Each structure stands twice: as C-alpha cells, then as structure tokens.
C-alpha cells in the first residue's frame, strides 16, 4: 500500500464489538466479539456489520479479532481455537470488502496481548511470542497492521520489531489517559521518538474520549506523522473498571460492557461530526470510532471529505 495513505483524510470504521452486541450477539464468558467467530451462526452478522461501516463511508475496516488474543482464549478454555478465530476474522473482513465492491483497506487488529487499558507486565519474550503468533496468522489477509489499544512503549517496541521483519505498514494506536500519558506513564512523544520505524504510516489515540483526544492534539501536531483518533463513547472514563464486567465464566453469558462503562448518548452524530471537523482543522487526517461508535456516526463524517 501507499505509505502516504494517511496524509490525506481517511475515515476508519467504528466499534465492531458493541455493534455486534447491539445486533444480537450473545457473548460467552469474556470472549466478547470473538464469540461471533466461534459460532458460525454469527458469521453473516460479522460480515453485515463490516458492510454497514463500509456503506457508511469507512475507507478502512479493522478485523474482528481484538479479543482473540491468546490470554483471553486460555481464560475461556478455547485456546485450541486460536488459529481458527484469527484467520476467520480476516476471512470475514475480506468477504465484506469483496461484497462491497469498494476500494476499502483491511487493517489487521493486533491488540495488546494482556488486559485492555492496562500495561502488560509479563516478560518481553512472552509478549513478543503472543504478538508474533497472532501477527503471522492475519498477515496474509491485510493491507496493514493496526496496533489496537496499546498501553506501553515496551509493547509497541515488541510489536514493531515483528512487523518490521514482515515488511508490512503499521498504524500505531496508543491508549491515552486523562493526564495525556499512556497507562505506562510514558508520553506520546516518548513512544514516538523511541520506537518509530520507517513502516509507521500513522499514529492515533486508540479507544479514547473526545476530551482526551482534544487535549492531546498539540502533542500529536508536534510529531512528523499523520495522526488522528478512534473515539470511544464510554460514559466512565477513569479508572476503567474492566474487572467489574470481565467476570463471566467461559460457560456463562458475558455482560455487555455498557452495563458498567455506560454509553454517552448525549454525544449524537452531529456532535461527533463537529468534533471531527474541529480536529481536522488542527491537522488530523485519521478519523474514526471505537466502542459504541455505530455506522450512523461514521456516516456523519462523509461530508468532511467533500
């Protein structure tokens, strides 16, 4: 792909997991969106949700394997399905792209391998093995990797070492807290300066609020790389009480994270569009959504490309 792709305005998709749950997916244990990959009855729904984002105007769709990391599968007693669910997430994304007959790129989700919104404090060798195993499975299907909600520079470094050897472009997604830093305490600038490599095609705030994104703009602007965000619409921002909804056993129906984190219904599509227009005026060229951002929100961004 063109390494300058994100120098022009591009629209990413929104939150696959919450959209699947909203449309009837029943999560098992803490598998969330991976439940739709394990159960063939939901494969069409995954394709349909991808298509809904494409038809809303997304230039890029992200594979539905955020919760298909090895640790999550072990926790839910389905580690033997690791290869299957990661490949299937890609196959369904490719199917959606082909059905759309549109010039859409596929970003391979390479998620943080431990918990979400927290630093993975395992040995670097363990983190790197898990990242490498997942990356190898999805690499044949994708246009670029998306580091999906990373919380420390050490994890970014491990992922980028793997991806650089594969010679694949990467969009780096950093989770940022209210203090403007990663959960590791590092700044965006520190991570950029220490770990940027020639295959970085963009740097975004990953699963962050409107307010945090706006507060971080000046720092993003100071770096020589296309930037933007994937906004979430969680009501609870910090501390993220992930353990309060990540409690179901593998044989139980899992809770919808909205039960704990809530949904910012006051942020409607017009407010989302106006915010995106505002950060565009500051130089952002990568716009999109994460948790609770539906196709209607992505559709609201269409006119920004005119």
VENRA-V799132 format. One record per pair of residues at least 24 apart in sequence whose ideal C-beta (glycine too) atoms are under 10 Angstrom apart, sorted by the first residue. I is the first residue (numbers start at 1). J is the second residue. D is the distance in whole Angstrom. If there is no record, write none. Layout:
# VENRA-V799132
i = (I/I)
j = (J/J)
d = (D/D)
This chain:
# VENRA-V799132
i = (1/1/1/1/1/1/1/2/2/2/2/3/3/3/3/3/3/3/4/4/5/5/5/5/5/5/5/5/5/5/5/5/6/6/6/6/6/6/6/6/6/6/6/6/6/6/6/6/7/7/7/7/7/8/8/8/8/9/9/9/9/9/9/9/9/9/9/9/9/10/10/10/10/10/10/10/10/10/10/10/10/10/11/11/11/11/11/11/11/11/11/11/11/11/11/11/11/11/11/11/12/12/12/12/12/12/12/12/12/12/12/12/12/12/12/12/12/12/12/12/12/12/12/12/12/13/13/13/13/13/13/13/13/13/13/13/13/13/13/13/13/13/13/13/13/13/14/14/14/14/14/14/14/14/14/14/14/14/14/14/14/14/14/14/14/14/14/14/14/14/15/15/15/15/15/15/15/15/15/15/15/15/15/15/15/15/15/15/15/16/16/16/16/16/16/16/16/16/16/16/16/16/16/16/16/17/17/17/17/17/17/17/17/17/18/18/18/18/18/18/18/18/18/18/18/18/18/19/19/19/19/19/19/19/19/19/19/19/19/19/20/20/20/20/20/21/21/21/21/21/22/22/22/22/22/23/23/23/23/25/25/26/26/27/27/27/27/27/27/27/27/28/28/28/28/28/28/28/28/28/29/29/29/29/29/29/29/29/29/29/29/29/29/29/29/30/30/30/30/30/30/30/30/30/30/30/30/30/30/31/31/31/31/31/31/31/31/31/31/31/31/32/32/32/32/32/32/32/32/32/32/32/32/33/33/33/33/33/33/33/33/34/34/34/34/34/34/34/34/34/34/34/34/34/34/34/35/35/35/35/35/35/36/36/36/36/36/37/37/37/37/37/37/37/37/37/37/37/37/37/38/38/38/38/38/38/38/38/40/42/43/43/43/43/44/44/45/46/46/46/46/46/46/46/47/47/47/47/47/47/47/47/47/47/48/48/48/49/49/49/49/50/50/50/50/50/50/50/50/50/50/51/51/51/51/51/51/51/51/52/52/52/52/52/52/53/53/53/53/53/53/53/53/53/53/53/54/54/54/54/54/54/54/54/54/55/55/55/55/55/56/56/56/56/56/56/56/56/56/57/57/57/57/57/57/57/57/57/57/58/58/58/58/58/58/58/58/58/58/58/58/59/59/59/59/59/59/59/59/60/60/60/60/60/60/60/60/60/60/61/61/61/61/61/61/61/61/61/62/62/62/62/62/62/62/62/62/62/62/62/62/62/62/63/63/63/63/63/63/63/63/63/63/63/63/63/63/63/63/63/63/63/64/64/64/64/64/64/64/65/65/65/65/65/65/65/65/65/65/65/65/66/66/66/66/66/66/66/66/66/66/67/67/67/68/68/68/68/68/69/69/69/69/69/69/69/69/69/69/69/69/69/70/70/70/70/70/70/70/71/71/71/71/71/71/71/71/72/72/72/72/72/72/73/74/75/75/75/76/76/76/76/76/77/77/77/78/82/82/82/82/83/83/83/83/84/85/86/86/86/86/86/86/86/87/87/87/87/88/89/89/89/90/90/90/90/90/90/91/92/93/93/93/94/94/97/97/104/105/105/105/105/106/106/106/106/106/106/107/107/107/107/107/107/107/107/107/107/107/107/108/108/108/108/108/108/108/108/108/108/108/108/108/108/108/108/108/109/109/109/109/109/109/109/109/109/110/110/110/110/110/110/110/110/110/110/110/110/110/110/110/111/111/111/111/111/111/111/111/111/112/112/112/112/112/112/112/112/112/112/112/112/112/113/113/113/113/114/114/114/115/115/115/115/115/115/116/116/116/116/116/116/116/116/116/117/117/117/117/117/117/117/117/117/117/118/118/118/118/118/118/118/118/119/119/119/119/119/119/119/119/119/119/119/120/120/120/120/120/120/120/120/121/121/121/122/124/124/124/124/124/125/126/127/127/127/127/127/127/128/128/128/128/128/128/128/129/129/130/131/131/131/131/131/131/131/132/132/132/132/132/132/132/133/134/134/135/135/135/135/135/135/136/136/139/139/139/139/142/142/143/143/144/144/144/144/144/144/144/145/145/145/145/145/145/146/146/146/146/146/146/146/146/147/147/147/147/147/147/147/147/148/148/148/148/148/148/148/149/149/149/149/149/149/149/149/149/149/149/150/150/150/150/150/150/150/151/151/151/151/151/151/151/151/152/152/152/152/152/152/153/153/153/153/153/153/153/153/153/153/153/154/154/154/154/154/155/155/155/155/156/156/156/156/156/156/156/156/156/157/157/157/157/158/159/160/160/160/160/160/161/161/163/163/163/164/164/164/164/166/167/167/168/169/169/169/169/169/170/170/170/170/170/170/171/171/171/171/171/171/171/171/171/171/172/172/172/172/172/172/172/172/172/172/173/173/173/173/173/173/173/173/173/173/173/174/174/174/174/174/174/174/174/175/175/175/175/175/175/175/175/176/176/176/176/176/176/176/176/176/176/176/176/176/177/177/177/177/177/177/178/178/178/178/178/178/178/178/179/179/179/180/180/180/180/180/181/181/183/183/187/187/188/188/188/188/188/188/189/189/189/189/191/192/192/192/192/192/192/192/193/196/196/196/200/200/201/201/201/202/202/202/202/202/203/203/203/204/204/204/204/204/204/204/204/205/205/205/205/205/205/205/205/206/206/206/206/206/207/207/207/207/207/207/207/208/208/208/208/209/209/209/209/209/209/209/210/210/210/210/210/210/210/210/211/211/212/212/213/213/213/213/213/214/214/214/214/216/217/217/217/217/217/218/220/220/220/220/221/221/221/226/226/226/226/227/227/227/227/227/227/228/228/228/228/228/228/228/228/228/229/229/229/229/229/229/229/229/229/230/230/230/230/230/230/230/231/231/231/231/231/231/231/231/231/231/231/231/231/231/232/232/232/232/232/232/232/232/233/233/233/233/233/233/233/233/233/233/233/233/233/233/233/233/234/234/234/234/234/234/234/234/234/235/235/235/235/235/235/235/235/235/236/236/236/236/237/237/237/257/257/258/258/261/261/262/263/263/264/265/267/267/267/268/268/268/269/269/269/269/269/269/269/269/270/270/271/271/272/272/272/272/272/273/273/273/273/273/273/273/274/276/276/276/277/277/277/280/280)
j = (105/142/143/144/168/169/201/105/143/169/201/144/169/198/199/200/201/202/201/226/59/60/105/143/144/169/171/201/202/226/285/286/59/60/144/169/171/200/201/202/203/204/225/226/227/228/285/286/201/202/225/226/285/59/226/285/305/59/226/228/276/280/284/285/286/287/301/304/305/58/59/60/105/171/202/226/228/285/286/287/288/305/53/56/57/58/59/60/228/276/286/287/288/289/298/299/301/302/304/305/53/58/59/60/61/62/105/107/146/171/173/202/204/228/229/230/231/286/287/288/289/290/293/298/301/49/50/52/53/54/56/57/58/59/60/61/62/104/107/230/288/289/290/293/295/298/49/52/53/56/58/61/62/230/231/232/233/272/288/289/290/291/292/293/294/295/296/297/298/299/49/53/62/66/207/230/231/232/233/288/289/290/291/292/293/294/295/297/298/46/49/50/53/61/62/63/64/65/66/89/93/109/290/291/293/49/64/66/67/256/257/290/291/292/232/233/234/256/257/258/263/289/290/291/292/293/294/45/46/48/49/50/52/53/289/291/292/293/294/295/45/46/48/49/64/254/255/256/257/258/49/256/258/292/294/48/49/52/294/49/256/253/254/67/248/252/253/254/255/256/257/76/78/248/249/250/251/252/253/254/72/73/75/76/77/78/246/247/248/249/250/251/252/253/254/67/72/75/76/242/245/246/247/248/249/250/252/254/255/67/68/72/73/75/76/78/81/85/248/250/254/64/66/67/68/72/116/245/246/254/255/256/257/64/65/66/67/68/85/89/109/64/65/66/67/68/69/72/73/76/78/81/85/86/88/89/67/76/78/85/253/254/64/85/88/89/92/64/65/67/68/81/84/85/86/87/88/89/91/92/68/73/76/78/81/84/85/88/88/92/88/91/92/95/92/95/92/88/89/91/92/93/95/96/91/92/93/94/95/96/97/98/99/100/92/96/99/92/96/294/295/92/93/94/95/96/97/99/100/104/106/95/96/97/99/100/102/104/295/96/294/295/296/298/299/96/100/104/288/289/293/294/295/297/298/299/96/97/99/100/101/102/104/295/298/100/102/295/298/299/294/295/296/297/298/299/300/301/302/102/295/298/299/300/301/302/303/304/305/100/102/104/105/287/288/289/295/298/299/301/302/102/103/104/105/286/287/288/305/104/105/106/107/143/144/146/171/286/288/93/94/96/97/100/104/105/106/107/89/93/105/106/107/108/109/142/146/148/171/173/230/288/290/87/88/89/90/91/92/93/94/106/107/108/109/110/138/141/142/145/146/148/88/89/90/92/93/96/109/89/90/92/93/108/109/110/111/134/137/138/148/109/110/111/112/116/146/148/149/207/290/109/111/116/109/111/134/137/138/109/110/111/112/113/114/115/116/130/131/133/134/148/113/126/129/130/131/133/134/112/113/114/115/120/122/126/130/111/113/114/115/116/246/250/250/246/249/250/248/249/250/251/254/249/250/251/250/130/133/134/137/133/134/136/137/137/137/133/134/135/136/137/138/141/137/138/140/141/137/137/138/141/137/138/139/140/141/142/141/141/138/141/142/141/142/141/143/143/142/143/144/169/138/141/142/143/144/146/138/142/143/144/145/146/147/148/169/170/171/173/134/135/137/138/139/140/141/142/143/144/145/146/148/163/168/170/171/134/138/142/145/146/147/148/149/173/134/135/138/139/142/145/146/147/148/150/159/162/163/170/173/146/147/148/149/150/155/159/173/206/147/148/149/150/151/152/155/156/159/173/175/183/206/150/155/158/159/151/152/155/151/183/240/242/243/246/148/149/151/175/207/240/242/246/257/149/151/175/177/183/207/238/239/240/242/151/152/175/183/184/240/242/243/150/151/152/153/154/155/182/183/184/185/186/150/151/152/154/155/158/183/184/152/154/184/155/154/155/157/158/161/158/158/152/154/155/157/158/159/154/155/157/158/159/161/162/158/162/158/155/158/159/160/161/162/163/158/159/161/162/163/165/166/162/159/162/159/162/163/165/166/168/162/166/163/166/167/168/168/169/168/169/168/169/170/171/199/201/202/169/170/171/172/199/201/170/171/172/173/202/204/206/230/171/172/173/174/200/203/204/206/172/173/175/206/207/230/290/173/174/175/205/206/207/208/230/232/290/291/174/175/182/183/184/191/206/175/176/177/182/183/184/186/206/182/183/184/185/186/191/182/184/185/186/187/190/191/192/193/194/195/184/186/191/194/195/182/184/191/195/182/184/186/191/192/194/195/196/200/191/194/195/197/195/195/195/196/197/199/200/195/197/197/199/200/197/198/199/200/199/198/199/199/198/199/200/201/202/197/199/200/201/202/203/200/201/202/203/204/206/226/228/230/286/196/197/200/201/202/203/204/206/225/227/202/203/204/205/206/207/208/229/230/286/290/203/204/205/206/207/208/216/220/205/206/207/208/212/232/240/290/204/205/206/207/208/209/212/213/215/216/219/220/229/208/212/237/238/239/240/208/209/211/212/215/237/238/239/212/215/238/212/215/216/218/219/216/219/238/240/216/219/216/219/220/222/223/227/219/220/222/223/223/219/220/222/223/224/225/227/223/223/224/225/225/226/225/226/286/226/227/228/285/286/227/228/286/228/229/230/231/284/286/287/288/229/230/231/232/279/284/286/290/230/231/232/288/290/231/232/234/240/289/290/291/232/234/237/290/233/234/235/237/238/264/267/264/267/271/272/275/276/278/279/237/275/237/238/275/276/278/279/284/275/278/279/282/279/278/279/282/283/284/282/279/282/283/284/282/283/284/283/284/285/286/279/282/283/284/285/286/276/279/280/283/284/285/286/287/288/275/276/279/284/286/287/288/289/290/286/287/288/289/290/291/293/264/267/272/275/276/279/287/288/289/290/291/292/293/297/261/263/264/289/290/291/292/293/258/261/262/263/264/265/266/267/272/289/290/291/292/293/294/297/258/260/261/262/263/264/290/291/292/260/261/262/263/264/265/266/267/292/260/261/262/264/261/262/264/291/292/291/292/291/292/292/291/292/292/292/292/293/297/296/297/300/293/294/296/297/298/299/300/301/297/300/297/300/296/297/298/300/301/297/299/300/301/302/303/304/300/300/301/304/301/303/304/304/305)
d = (7/10/5/6/9/6/8/10/10/9/9/9/6/8/7/9/6/10/8/8/9/9/8/9/8/8/9/6/8/8/10/10/10/9/10/10/7/10/6/4/9/9/9/4/8/8/6/5/9/9/10/5/6/10/9/6/9/9/10/9/10/7/9/5/8/7/9/7/6/9/5/6/9/10/9/9/8/7/6/7/8/9/9/9/6/5/5/7/10/9/8/5/6/10/6/10/5/8/8/7/9/6/7/5/8/7/10/8/9/9/10/10/8/8/9/6/10/7/7/3/7/9/10/8/10/9/8/9/4/8/8/10/4/9/7/5/6/9/9/9/6/7/9/8/8/6/9/9/6/8/8/10/9/8/9/10/9/10/7/4/7/9/8/4/6/6/9/6/5/10/10/10/10/10/9/9/9/7/8/10/6/5/4/6/5/7/10/9/10/8/6/8/8/8/7/9/5/10/8/9/10/9/9/9/10/10/8/7/7/10/8/9/7/9/9/9/10/8/7/7/8/10/9/5/5/8/8/9/10/10/5/10/8/8/10/10/9/9/6/7/6/7/10/6/8/9/10/5/8/8/9/9/9/9/7/8/7/9/10/9/10/6/8/9/8/10/7/4/8/8/9/7/9/8/9/7/7/7/7/6/9/10/7/4/8/9/9/9/5/6/4/7/6/9/6/7/6/6/6/10/9/5/8/6/9/8/10/6/9/6/8/7/8/9/5/7/10/9/9/8/7/10/8/5/10/8/10/10/9/7/10/9/8/5/8/6/6/8/10/9/10/8/7/8/5/5/9/7/7/8/8/9/5/9/10/8/8/9/10/10/9/8/7/9/9/9/9/7/7/9/7/8/8/4/8/9/5/6/10/8/9/10/9/7/6/8/6/9/9/10/7/9/6/9/9/10/10/9/8/10/5/8/9/8/10/5/8/10/5/5/10/10/7/10/10/8/10/9/8/10/8/7/6/10/8/3/8/9/8/9/9/9/5/9/6/6/10/10/9/9/8/4/9/9/9/9/10/9/9/9/10/9/5/10/6/9/7/7/9/5/10/6/5/9/9/7/8/7/9/8/9/4/7/8/4/4/9/8/8/10/9/6/6/9/6/4/9/9/8/10/9/7/10/10/7/10/8/5/9/9/10/9/8/6/7/10/10/9/9/7/5/7/5/8/9/8/8/9/8/6/10/7/7/9/6/8/6/7/9/8/10/8/5/8/5/10/6/7/10/10/9/9/9/10/10/4/5/9/8/5/9/7/7/5/5/9/6/8/7/10/8/9/9/5/9/7/7/10/8/4/8/10/9/8/5/9/8/8/9/7/9/5/9/5/9/8/10/6/8/10/10/10/8/9/8/8/7/9/9/10/9/5/8/5/8/10/10/7/9/10/6/10/7/10/9/5/10/7/7/10/6/6/8/9/9/10/7/9/9/10/9/9/9/10/10/9/9/7/9/8/4/9/9/9/5/8/7/10/7/8/8/9/10/10/6/9/9/9/6/9/9/4/6/10/6/8/9/8/10/9/7/9/8/5/9/8/4/7/7/10/9/7/8/6/9/10/10/9/8/4/7/10/9/7/5/5/8/10/10/7/7/6/7/4/10/9/10/9/6/10/9/8/9/4/7/10/7/4/8/7/5/7/9/10/8/9/10/9/8/9/8/6/9/5/9/9/6/6/7/10/10/5/7/6/6/9/6/9/8/8/9/9/8/4/6/8/10/10/9/10/8/7/6/5/6/8/6/10/9/9/8/10/9/10/7/9/9/8/10/8/9/10/10/7/9/8/9/6/8/8/8/8/6/9/10/7/6/6/9/6/8/9/9/5/6/6/9/9/6/9/8/8/10/10/5/5/10/8/8/8/5/5/9/10/9/7/7/8/6/9/10/10/9/9/10/10/6/9/8/6/10/9/10/10/8/6/10/5/9/10/9/9/4/8/7/7/9/10/9/8/6/5/10/9/6/9/9/9/9/5/10/9/10/10/10/10/8/5/7/10/7/8/9/8/9/6/10/6/7/10/8/8/6/4/6/6/9/6/9/7/5/7/9/9/10/7/5/8/6/9/9/8/9/7/5/5/8/10/10/9/8/10/6/9/7/8/9/9/6/8/5/10/5/5/9/9/10/8/10/6/7/8/9/9/9/7/5/9/9/6/4/6/9/9/6/7/4/9/7/8/7/6/10/5/10/7/4/9/10/6/6/7/9/10/10/9/9/8/10/10/9/10/9/6/9/8/5/9/10/9/7/5/10/10/9/6/8/6/8/8/9/9/8/7/10/5/8/6/10/9/10/7/7/10/5/8/5/9/8/6/6/7/9/10/8/6/5/8/7/9/9/9/10/8/8/10/6/9/7/5/7/8/9/10/9/8/5/8/3/8/9/9/7/10/9/7/7/6/6/10/9/9/10/8/5/6/7/9/10/9/10/10/5/8/9/5/9/5/8/9/6/9/10/9/9/7/9/6/9/9/10/8/8/6/8/7/5/10/9/9/9/8/6/6/10/7/10/10/10/9/10/7/6/5/7/9/7/9/6/9/7/7/10/9/9/9/5/9/7/10/9/8/9/7/6/9/8/7/9/4/7/7/8/5/5/8/9/5/5/6/10/9/5/9/8/4/7/8/10/10/10/10/10/5/10/9/10/7/8/5/8/10/9/4/6/7/10/9/8/8/7/10/6/9/8/9/9/7/8/8/5/9/9/9/8/10/8/9/8/10/10/7/9/8/8/7/9/10/9/6/5/8/7/8/9/8/8/7/6/6/9/9/8/5/6/9/9/7/6/7/6/9/7/9/9/4/6/3/6/7/9/9/7/7/7/7/7/9/9/8/9/5/6/4/9/8/10/9/7/8/8/10/9/7/5/6/9/9/6/9/9/10/9/7/4/4/6/7/10/10/9/6/4/8/9/6/8/8/8/7/4/6/9/8/8/9/4/7/7/7/9/6/7/10/6/3/6/5/9/9/10/9/7/5/6/10/9/10/10/7/9/9/7/8/9/9/9/5/7/9/9/9/9/9/9/9/10/9/5/5/9/7/4/9/10/7/10/9/9/5/9/6/8/8/9/4/6/9/8/7/9/8/6/6/9/9/6/6/10)
